[in-house]
Amino acid sequence: MTQSHTDVLGVPVNALVALLEGGYAVEVQSADGTRHYVSVTLGLFQDGYVEVSGNGISEGDSVVVPA
């Protein structure tokens, strides 16, 4: 089965952080340099990216990716 979604937020898979209570988050860096974690719901995976959604993350946010 093949699926596709349009107009989604995608982040690199290695930006995902596993939460102790289950689920995943990403670390978002604000314009002032502060960082905070945002819980996300995962969607489709492709080519090293994953579809994410959640309160507190939106188009244009800077997501921290470990080096």
ABEGO torsion letter per residue (X at the ends): XBBBBBGBBBBBAAABBBBAAEEBBBBBBBAAGBBBBBBBBBBBBBGGBBBBBEBGBBBGBBBBBBX
